[in-house]
Structure formats: structure tokens, C-alpha cells
Amino acid sequence: MEWLGNFFTQEPFSIAIPVIIIISVFIYAARRAHIKHIARIKQIDDRYIQQNISRHND
């Protein structure tokens, strides 16, 4: 276990940088999915509003 201690004391960024990159990729993917979801919900709401308007005009 001494080699593990030496690894972390000598190269702390060798673990931190890949972890930060992976977390950043997940955050980007989640944000992109959220934006697509919001756009889809808006599209559904717009269709629903248009249907209600056309029903009231008939």
C-alpha cells in the first residue's frame, strides 16, 4: 500500500483531472437533455393551446 500513498502524494492531479473531465461530460449531457426536454414540453403545450383555441372558435 506504500506505492498507493506515493502515487497520490506525487501525482494528485492524475486522478483529479480525469474525474473532473468525466463529471463535466455528465453535467453537459444532463444540461443538454434538460434543454431538449423543456423544448419538447413547450411544443406539447403549444399544440394543446392551439387545439383549445380551435375548439372554442368552432
Beta strands, then each sheet from edge to edge (+ up, - down):
end
